[in-house]
Amino acid sequence: MASKTDERAEEHYLDAIEAQENDDREGALSSARQVVKLNPEHAEAWWLISTLELPLKTQPNLIQASRSLAACRKVIEIEHEHGPAWVRGGQILADELGMYEEALSWWQQRREIDALEAVPIIEQSAILADIGMYRKASTHLNMVVEHDLEISPKQFTKVARLSGLLQKAADEEPSSYFRPWESRHPGWEGIRRRKDKGPMSESLIFLLFVTPFLVIEVWLSRGLAGAGFMAFCFTSMVLLATVGLGIKFTRNIFHKVNRPAFDLLRAQDIETSSGHSVIPEDIRTSKLYMSILQRRPLAYQERTLAIVDGGSALPKGWKPSIPDLEVEWDEDDDDDADDDDVKSNAGFTVPGLDEVDEEE
């Protein structure tokens, strides 16, 4: 029989749900907090708090993101299999707060509960790539293929995009990988050369280098006007080919021109991940730095400013702390997964991953 305390907690929970349905988020949040005060093991109330702490139409600030994350932790403590709480917590840690090392550990805890879930492996691989650990990222991502894990079409797209990034890394010299924790790394000089200029967009590059050719082709095609259907098809094919080649060319130029911006992006990530100041002051006050920081989530910006104000420099000899990413695979479960009527990943390959060679 439920105690009076539990009954009161349930009444407050129903009040919270009703307030949420009436768009009274403050009232709903107040009632949900009353629930967990009376019954700290009420997982649904904690999940509601996590949801209500995040604003609907704006980005969460540092306090809101931290409170939502804390509520997610409570949900998982009570219900270890609460998938949405794992996903939201991982997204807040990595995307909103930039705490990549903690995000790796977070997803590792999820893998220890369900080793056959692909999402934690994909998210860990993306984080490893973001901080420049390409070899670890490639090895990790290959587990999706090796164990034929079930992935959704959206996840498949992310895996394909990530494999493309790792393929580009495989084509580069390992010494060129930017390591912000090395104060004398050549990448810092590249950033300094571009620090007074903002990142260049793909659309601008396309406009400058490809659009003139399209204009010329359209102008020349006027001479074929009235020449029949075949002439129309020929003109269309030429224009489509120009656009396709132009997009490929634009992407290559985009990555080369903005290499310093991508390196500075990684330096910012290392700051938020380590909790220590990494970026030199002359770069921090530059146009490039401010342009990149303004595009980051609000909570990320506030956390960065807090780290800078703290004045704690990166300890000498510091390197990213990567947790043990190994888990015990249940071969029986793995075999069962192969027999399930699910979307198979057979035939999916990640080109170039095994060739990535990096000193880590």
Contacts in CASP RR format, 6 or more apart in sequence:
PFRMAT RR
TARGET T0000
AUTHOR 0000-0000-0000
METHOD contacts of the structure
MODEL  1
MASKTDERAEEHYLDAIEAQENDDREGALSSARQVVKLNPEHAEAWWLIS
TLELPLKTQPNLIQASRSLAACRKVIEIEHEHGPAWVRGGQILADELGMY
EEALSWWQQRREIDALEAVPIIEQSAILADIGMYRKASTHLNMVVEHDLE
ISPKQFTKVARLSGLLQKAADEEPSSYFRPWESRHPGWEGIRRRKDKGPM
SESLIFLLFVTPFLVIEVWLSRGLAGAGFMAFCFTSMVLLATVGLGIKFT
RNIFHKVNRPAFDLLRAQDIETSSGHSVIPEDIRTSKLYMSILQRRPLAY
QERTLAIVDGGSALPKGWKPSIPDLEVEWDEDDDDDADDDDVKSNAGFTV
PGLDEVDEEE
2 10 0 8 1.000
5 38 0 8 1.000
5 39 0 8 1.000
6 38 0 8 1.000
6 39 0 8 1.000
8 38 0 8 1.000
9 34 0 8 1.000
9 35 0 8 1.000
9 38 0 8 1.000
9 39 0 8 1.000
9 42 0 8 1.000
9 45 0 8 1.000
10 35 0 8 1.000
12 31 0 8 1.000
12 32 0 8 1.000
12 34 0 8 1.000
12 35 0 8 1.000
12 38 0 8 1.000
12 45 0 8 1.000
13 31 0 8 1.000
13 32 0 8 1.000
13 35 0 8 1.000
13 42 0 8 1.000
13 44 0 8 1.000
13 45 0 8 1.000
13 48 0 8 1.000
15 31 0 8 1.000
16 27 0 8 1.000
16 28 0 8 1.000
16 29 0 8 1.000
16 31 0 8 1.000
16 32 0 8 1.000
16 35 0 8 1.000
16 45 0 8 1.000
16 48 0 8 1.000
17 28 0 8 1.000
17 48 0 8 1.000
19 25 0 8 1.000
19 27 0 8 1.000
19 28 0 8 1.000
19 31 0 8 1.000
20 28 0 8 1.000
20 48 0 8 1.000
20 52 0 8 1.000
25 52 0 8 1.000
25 56 0 8 1.000
28 48 0 8 1.000
28 52 0 8 1.000
29 49 0 8 1.000
29 52 0 8 1.000
29 53 0 8 1.000
32 45 0 8 1.000
32 48 0 8 1.000
32 49 0 8 1.000
32 52 0 8 1.000
33 49 0 8 1.000
35 42 0 8 1.000
35 45 0 8 1.000
36 42 0 8 1.000
36 45 0 8 1.000
36 46 0 8 1.000
36 49 0 8 1.000
36 74 0 8 1.000
39 45 0 8 1.000
40 74 0 8 1.000
41 78 0 8 1.000
42 78 0 8 1.000
43 74 0 8 1.000
43 75 0 8 1.000
43 78 0 8 1.000
43 79 0 8 1.000
43 82 0 8 1.000
46 71 0 8 1.000
46 72 0 8 1.000
46 74 0 8 1.000
46 75 0 8 1.000
46 78 0 8 1.000
47 71 0 8 1.000
47 72 0 8 1.000
47 75 0 8 1.000
47 82 0 8 1.000
47 84 0 8 1.000
47 85 0 8 1.000
49 67 0 8 1.000
49 68 0 8 1.000
49 71 0 8 1.000
50 68 0 8 1.000
50 69 0 8 1.000
50 71 0 8 1.000
50 72 0 8 1.000
50 75 0 8 1.000
50 85 0 8 1.000
50 88 0 8 1.000
51 68 0 8 1.000
53 60 0 8 1.000
53 64 0 8 1.000
53 65 0 8 1.000
53 67 0 8 1.000
53 68 0 8 1.000
53 71 0 8 1.000
54 60 0 8 1.000
54 64 0 8 1.000
54 65 0 8 1.000
54 68 0 8 1.000
55 64 0 8 1.000
58 298 0 8 1.000
59 96 0 8 1.000
59 297 0 8 1.000
59 298 0 8 1.000
59 299 0 8 1.000
60 68 0 8 1.000
60 96 0 8 1.000
60 297 0 8 1.000
60 298 0 8 1.000
60 299 0 8 1.000
61 298 0 8 1.000
61 299 0 8 1.000
61 302 0 8 1.000
62 97 0 8 1.000
62 298 0 8 1.000
62 299 0 8 1.000
62 302 0 8 1.000
62 303 0 8 1.000
62 306 0 8 1.000
64 299 0 8 1.000
65 92 0 8 1.000
65 96 0 8 1.000
65 97 0 8 1.000
65 299 0 8 1.000
66 97 0 8 1.000
66 299 0 8 1.000
68 88 0 8 1.000
68 89 0 8 1.000
68 92 0 8 1.000
69 89 0 8 1.000
69 92 0 8 1.000
69 93 0 8 1.000
69 97 0 8 1.000
72 85 0 8 1.000
72 86 0 8 1.000
72 88 0 8 1.000
72 89 0 8 1.000
72 92 0 8 1.000
75 82 0 8 1.000
75 85 0 8 1.000
76 82 0 8 1.000
76 85 0 8 1.000
76 86 0 8 1.000
79 85 0 8 1.000
80 113 0 8 1.000
81 113 0 8 1.000
81 114 0 8 1.000
86 106 0 8 1.000
86 107 0 8 1.000
86 110 0 8 1.000
86 120 0 8 1.000
87 119 0 8 1.000
89 106 0 8 1.000
90 103 0 8 1.000
90 106 0 8 1.000
90 107 0 8 1.000
90 123 0 8 1.000
92 299 0 8 1.000
93 99 0 8 1.000
93 100 0 8 1.000
93 102 0 8 1.000
93 103 0 8 1.000
93 106 0 8 1.000
94 100 0 8 1.000
94 103 0 8 1.000
94 123 0 8 1.000
94 127 0 8 1.000
95 297 0 8 1.000
95 300 0 8 1.000
96 297 0 8 1.000
96 299 0 8 1.000
96 300 0 8 1.000
97 272 0 8 1.000
97 299 0 8 1.000
97 300 0 8 1.000
97 303 0 8 1.000
98 269 0 8 1.000
98 272 0 8 1.000
98 273 0 8 1.000
98 300 0 8 1.000
98 303 0 8 1.000
99 272 0 8 1.000
99 273 0 8 1.000
100 127 0 8 1.000
100 130 0 8 1.000
100 131 0 8 1.000
100 269 0 8 1.000
100 272 0 8 1.000
100 273 0 8 1.000
100 320 0 8 1.000
101 273 0 8 1.000
101 274 0 8 1.000
101 320 0 8 1.000
101 321 0 8 1.000
101 322 0 8 1.000
101 323 0 8 1.000
103 123 0 8 1.000
103 127 0 8 1.000
104 124 0 8 1.000
104 127 0 8 1.000
104 128 0 8 1.000
104 322 0 8 1.000
104 323 0 8 1.000
104 325 0 8 1.000
105 323 0 8 1.000
107 120 0 8 1.000
107 121 0 8 1.000
107 123 0 8 1.000
107 124 0 8 1.000
107 127 0 8 1.000
108 120 0 8 1.000
108 124 0 8 1.000
108 323 0 8 1.000
108 324 0 8 1.000
108 325 0 8 1.000
108 327 0 8 1.000
110 117 0 8 1.000
110 119 0 8 1.000
110 120 0 8 1.000
111 117 0 8 1.000
111 120 0 8 1.000
111 121 0 8 1.000
111 327 0 8 1.000
112 327 0 8 1.000
115 327 0 8 1.000
115 328 0 8 1.000
115 329 0 8 1.000
115 330 0 8 1.000
115 333 0 8 1.000
116 147 0 8 1.000
116 149 0 8 1.000
116 150 0 8 1.000
116 330 0 8 1.000
116 333 0 8 1.000
116 334 0 8 1.000
116 337 0 8 1.000
117 149 0 8 1.000
118 144 0 8 1.000
118 149 0 8 1.000
118 150 0 8 1.000
118 151 0 8 1.000
118 155 0 8 1.000
119 155 0 8 1.000
121 140 0 8 1.000
121 141 0 8 1.000
121 143 0 8 1.000
121 144 0 8 1.000
121 149 0 8 1.000
122 141 0 8 1.000
122 144 0 8 1.000
122 151 0 8 1.000
122 155 0 8 1.000
122 158 0 8 1.000
122 159 0 8 1.000
122 162 0 8 1.000
124 140 0 8 1.000
124 325 0 8 1.000
125 137 0 8 1.000
125 138 0 8 1.000
125 140 0 8 1.000
125 141 0 8 1.000
125 162 0 8 1.000
126 137 0 8 1.000
126 158 0 8 1.000
126 162 0 8 1.000
128 134 0 8 1.000
128 136 0 8 1.000
128 137 0 8 1.000
128 140 0 8 1.000
128 322 0 8 1.000
129 137 0 8 1.000
129 162 0 8 1.000
129 165 0 8 1.000
129 166 0 8 1.000
129 169 0 8 1.000
130 266 0 8 1.000
130 269 0 8 1.000
131 266 0 8 1.000
131 269 0 8 1.000
131 270 0 8 1.000
131 273 0 8 1.000
131 320 0 8 1.000
132 177 0 8 1.000
132 178 0 8 1.000
132 179 0 8 1.000
132 266 0 8 1.000
132 358 0 8 1.000
133 320 0 8 1.000
133 322 0 8 1.000
133 358 0 8 1.000
133 360 0 8 1.000
134 166 0 8 1.000
134 169 0 8 1.000
134 170 0 8 1.000
134 177 0 8 1.000
134 356 0 8 1.000
134 358 0 8 1.000
135 356 0 8 1.000
135 357 0 8 1.000
135 358 0 8 1.000
135 360 0 8 1.000
136 322 0 8 1.000
136 325 0 8 1.000
136 360 0 8 1.000
137 162 0 8 1.000
137 166 0 8 1.000
138 166 0 8 1.000
138 170 0 8 1.000
138 350 0 8 1.000
138 352 0 8 1.000
138 353 0 8 1.000
138 354 0 8 1.000
138 356 0 8 1.000
139 353 0 8 1.000
140 325 0 8 1.000
141 159 0 8 1.000
141 162 0 8 1.000
141 163 0 8 1.000
141 166 0 8 1.000
141 350 0 8 1.000
141 353 0 8 1.000
142 350 0 8 1.000
142 353 0 8 1.000
142 354 0 8 1.000
143 149 0 8 1.000
144 151 0 8 1.000
144 159 0 8 1.000
144 345 0 8 1.000
144 348 0 8 1.000
145 345 0 8 1.000
145 347 0 8 1.000
145 348 0 8 1.000
145 349 0 8 1.000
145 350 0 8 1.000
147 329 0 8 1.000
147 334 0 8 1.000
147 337 0 8 1.000
148 337 0 8 1.000
148 338 0 8 1.000
148 344 0 8 1.000
148 345 0 8 1.000
148 346 0 8 1.000
149 337 0 8 1.000
149 345 0 8 1.000
150 337 0 8 1.000
150 340 0 8 1.000
150 342 0 8 1.000
150 343 0 8 1.000
150 344 0 8 1.000
150 345 0 8 1.000
151 159 0 8 1.000
151 343 0 8 1.000
151 345 0 8 1.000
152 343 0 8 1.000
153 343 0 8 1.000
156 345 0 8 1.000
156 348 0 8 1.000
159 348 0 8 1.000
159 350 0 8 1.000
163 350 0 8 1.000
163 351 0 8 1.000
163 353 0 8 1.000
164 351 0 8 1.000
166 350 0 8 1.000
166 352 0 8 1.000
166 353 0 8 1.000
166 356 0 8 1.000
167 350 0 8 1.000
167 351 0 8 1.000
167 352 0 8 1.000
167 353 0 8 1.000
168 255 0 8 1.000
169 177 0 8 1.000
169 356 0 8 1.000
170 352 0 8 1.000
170 353 0 8 1.000
170 355 0 8 1.000
170 356 0 8 1.000
174 357 0 8 1.000
174 358 0 8 1.000
174 359 0 8 1.000
177 358 0 8 1.000
178 185 0 8 1.000
178 187 0 8 1.000
178 262 0 8 1.000
178 263 0 8 1.000
178 266 0 8 1.000
178 267 0 8 1.000
179 185 0 8 1.000
180 263 0 8 1.000
180 266 0 8 1.000
180 267 0 8 1.000
180 270 0 8 1.000
180 278 0 8 1.000
180 279 0 8 1.000
181 270 0 8 1.000
181 274 0 8 1.000
181 278 0 8 1.000
181 314 0 8 1.000
181 317 0 8 1.000
181 318 0 8 1.000
181 319 0 8 1.000
181 320 0 8 1.000
187 260 0 8 1.000
187 263 0 8 1.000
188 280 0 8 1.000
188 283 0 8 1.000
190 259 0 8 1.000
190 260 0 8 1.000
190 263 0 8 1.000
191 260 0 8 1.000
191 263 0 8 1.000
191 264 0 8 1.000
191 267 0 8 1.000
191 283 0 8 1.000
191 288 0 8 1.000
192 282 0 8 1.000
192 283 0 8 1.000
193 260 0 8 1.000
194 260 0 8 1.000
194 261 0 8 1.000
194 288 0 8 1.000
195 260 0 8 1.000
195 282 0 8 1.000
195 283 0 8 1.000
195 286 0 8 1.000
195 287 0 8 1.000
195 288 0 8 1.000
195 289 0 8 1.000
196 286 0 8 1.000
196 287 0 8 1.000
196 288 0 8 1.000
197 287 0 8 1.000
197 288 0 8 1.000
198 261 0 8 1.000
198 287 0 8 1.000
198 288 0 8 1.000
198 291 0 8 1.000
199 258 0 8 1.000
199 261 0 8 1.000
199 288 0 8 1.000
199 291 0 8 1.000
199 292 0 8 1.000
200 254 0 8 1.000
200 257 0 8 1.000
200 258 0 8 1.000
201 254 0 8 1.000
202 250 0 8 1.000
202 251 0 8 1.000
202 254 0 8 1.000
205 250 0 8 1.000
205 253 0 8 1.000
205 254 0 8 1.000
205 257 0 8 1.000
206 246 0 8 1.000
206 247 0 8 1.000
206 250 0 8 1.000
209 246 0 8 1.000
209 249 0 8 1.000
209 250 0 8 1.000
209 253 0 8 1.000
210 242 0 8 1.000
210 243 0 8 1.000
210 246 0 8 1.000
210 247 0 8 1.000
210 249 0 8 1.000
210 250 0 8 1.000
213 242 0 8 1.000
214 239 0 8 1.000
214 242 0 8 1.000
214 243 0 8 1.000
217 235 0 8 1.000
217 238 0 8 1.000
217 239 0 8 1.000
217 242 0 8 1.000
218 239 0 8 1.000
221 235 0 8 1.000
221 238 0 8 1.000
221 239 0 8 1.000
224 231 0 8 1.000
224 232 0 8 1.000
224 234 0 8 1.000
224 235 0 8 1.000
255 262 0 8 1.000
260 288 0 8 1.000
261 288 0 8 1.000
261 292 0 8 1.000
264 279 0 8 1.000
264 283 0 8 1.000
264 288 0 8 1.000
264 289 0 8 1.000
264 292 0 8 1.000
265 292 0 8 1.000
267 278 0 8 1.000
267 279 0 8 1.000
268 279 0 8 1.000
268 292 0 8 1.000
268 293 0 8 1.000
268 296 0 8 1.000
268 304 0 8 1.000
270 278 0 8 1.000
270 314 0 8 1.000
270 320 0 8 1.000
271 277 0 8 1.000
271 278 0 8 1.000
271 279 0 8 1.000
271 304 0 8 1.000
271 307 0 8 1.000
271 308 0 8 1.000
272 300 0 8 1.000
272 303 0 8 1.000
272 304 0 8 1.000
272 307 0 8 1.000
273 320 0 8 1.000
274 314 0 8 1.000
274 318 0 8 1.000
274 320 0 8 1.000
275 307 0 8 1.000
275 312 0 8 1.000
276 307 0 8 1.000
276 312 0 8 1.000
276 313 0 8 1.000
276 314 0 8 1.000
276 315 0 8 1.000
276 318 0 8 1.000
277 307 0 8 1.000
277 308 0 8 1.000
277 310 0 8 1.000
277 311 0 8 1.000
277 312 0 8 1.000
277 313 0 8 1.000
277 314 0 8 1.000
278 314 0 8 1.000
279 289 0 8 1.000
283 289 0 8 1.000
284 308 0 8 1.000
293 301 0 8 1.000
293 304 0 8 1.000
294 301 0 8 1.000
296 304 0 8 1.000
END
